[in-house]
Amino acid sequence: MFRMGLTEKAKELADVTLRRAGELSETAREKAPDFLDRAADVTVKAVDSAAAGIDRVTGGRFHDQLESATSKVGESLDRAKPAAPTTTVEVVRPAAEADTGPSTNGEETKQSPTDDTPKP
């Protein structure tokens, strides 16, 4: 009886944890595009600034290479990103857990007709 109480409590905690993880992952999925857009904007500004500084220090000798690298970074960050698929977490419990193993009251469980193994 005591063991069954622990098992049921563990199942309840697992269900709550799964539900909460699903909620948190949905929140993260909603916020991620905004963070990615901001990070892309900051990255483009940083690359432009670094390229301008290098171009100034080198006297424009590498201007074409810097321009090419800067445009490639901008293009890779401006690409359309596909929408993330929605993931749903669903907790499924067996309909009759007593048929999956020995019952808690010491009785034997029923064998299915396809189960050829003898019961002890």
C-alpha positions in Angstrom: 0.0 0.0 0.0 2.8 2.4 0.9 4.6 1.6 -2.4 1.5 2.3 -4.4 1.2 5.8 -2.8 4.7 6.6 -3.9 4.1 5.4 -7.4 0.9 7.5 -7.7 2.7 10.5 -6.3 5.6 10.0 -8.8 3.1 9.8 -11.6 1.4 13.0 -10.5 4.7 14.8 -10.3 5.7 13.6 -13.7 2.4 14.8 -15.2 2.8 18.2 -13.6 6.4 18.4 -14.9 5.4 17.4 -18.4 2.6 20.0 -18.5 4.8 22.7 -17.2 7.6 21.9 -19.6 5.1 22.1 -22.5 4.0 25.6 -21.3 7.6 26.8 -20.9 8.6 25.5 -24.4 5.6 27.3 -25.9 6.6 30.5 -24.2 10.2 30.1 -25.5 8.9 29.4 -29.0 6.8 32.6 -28.9 9.7 34.8 -27.7 12.5 33.3 -29.8 11.8 35.1 -33.1 12.0 38.5 -31.4 15.3 37.6 -29.8 16.6 36.3 -33.1 15.6 39.4 -35.0 17.3 41.6 -32.4 20.4 39.5 -32.5 20.5 39.7 -36.3 20.2 43.5 -36.2 23.0 43.8 -33.6 25.2 41.4 -35.6 24.8 43.4 -38.8 25.7 46.6 -37.0 28.7 45.0 -35.4 30.0 43.6 -38.7 29.5 46.9 -40.5 31.3 48.8 -37.7 34.2 46.3 -37.7 34.5 46.4 -41.5 34.5 50.3 -41.4 37.2 50.3 -38.8 39.4 47.8 -40.7 38.8 49.7 -43.9 39.9 52.9 -42.2 43.0 51.4 -40.6 44.2 49.6 -43.8 43.6 52.7 -46.0 40.9 50.9 -48.1 43.3 48.2 -49.5 40.9 45.5 -48.5 37.6 47.4 -49.2 36.3 44.9 -51.8 36.9 41.9 -49.6 35.3 43.6 -46.6 32.3 44.6 -48.7 31.9 41.1 -49.9 32.2 39.6 -46.4 29.8 42.2 -45.0 27.2 41.5 -47.7 27.4 37.8 -47.2 26.8 38.2 -43.4 23.8 40.4 -44.1 22.4 38.0 -46.7 22.7 35.0 -44.4 20.9 36.9 -41.5 18.2 38.3 -43.8 17.2 34.9 -45.2 13.6 34.0 -44.5 13.4 31.6 -41.6 10.7 28.9 -41.8 8.1 28.9 -39.1 8.8 26.5 -36.3 6.3 23.6 -36.1 4.1 23.6 -33.1 4.8 20.7 -30.7 2.1 19.5 -28.3 2.9 17.4 -25.2 0.3 14.9 -24.3 0.3 12.6 -21.3 -1.2 9.2 -22.1 -1.9 6.6 -19.4 -2.8 3.0 -20.1 -6.5 2.3 -19.7 -6.1 -0.6 -17.3 -2.8 -0.7 -15.5 -3.8 -3.8 -13.6 -3.6 -5.9 -16.8 0.1 -5.0 -17.4 1.6 -6.8 -14.4 0.9 -8.4 -11.1 -1.9 -6.7 -9.2 -1.2 -5.1 -5.8 -3.5 -7.4 -3.9 -1.5 -10.6 -4.8 -3.9 -11.9 -7.5 -2.5 -13.1 -10.8 -3.3 -11.0 -13.9 -5.2 -12.4 -16.8 -3.2 -13.7 -19.8 -4.1 -12.6 -23.3 -4.9 -15.3 -25.8 -1.8 -14.6 -27.8 0.5 -14.9 -24.7 1.9 -18.4 -24.7 4.1 -18.0 -21.6 2.7 -19.9 -18.5 2.0 -18.1 -15.3 3.9 -19.3 -12.2 
